[in-house]
């Protein structure tokens, strides 16, 4: 069973948060491979939803060795970060920790933990000490 998503709620607008996430990814030496714009897809099909974007990012130097050693990690790589608009000109980011799942697939704990550290660093850049919630809306802590 995949790990529960971790969500940070920010006091920043969607646009500010998305820009901060993209900058943090670049600063960490990673590449944005794609952005999935769910709100645009909804609009293109006569539906509406708040701004909702999934940023797909990573670095082949980190992901390739994990996939070579444990091919099923390719189902969760590259990494993904959700940025979504909240009411009141606020936003949220979310990601699914992968370390525990990667370890169960045979990735060494230290190597697996680096993927979650990268995701946390991007999240921290986007909102620092924002309130954090998991999928079922109960508070969770982020280790630093």
ABEGO torsion letter per residue (X at the ends): XBBBBBBBBBABBAAAAAAAAAAAAAAAGBBBABBBBAAAAAAAAGBBBBBBBBBBBEBAAAAAAAAAABAAAAAAOBBBBBBBBBBGGBBBBBBBBAAAAAAAAGBBAAAAAAAAAAAAAAAAAAAEABBBBBAAGBBBBBBX
